[in-house]
């Protein structure tokens, strides 16, 4: 009984340790992966933004759940920016992104940090805390979109 568990654990560890590009069979898979993560992120981020801006009634339970999703999903898209996925695919990533990957990583790290703070604020049950954390998190998204995403 221990052997299958041990094998599964080793297989999981090997998958995590592989370089990101090795996790996708084709470049199109990487594009779909990152776009899917961005769609989920955008949905939950949009709902929190609507609450923070008074366009949707504040719901503490929904805000907390959305915050958790955002904090988890914000870590995912970076793995989908792999060599070979920069052109010839249905993507809104600008060519500049591929030339400035260190800056992209820095912006991504800021997004992950700010969405983590947003998740904490969203779980507080306090709309004012949500509002205060939403702006800085939104700015991290905007910073990347301004420089690296087609309009």
PyMOL commands that set and color helices and strands:
alter all, ss='L'
color gray80, all
select helices_A, chain A and resi 2-17+20-23+27-52+60-73+77-80+95-99+101-122+127-148
alter helices_A, ss='H'
color red, helices_A
deselect
rebuild
show_as cartoon
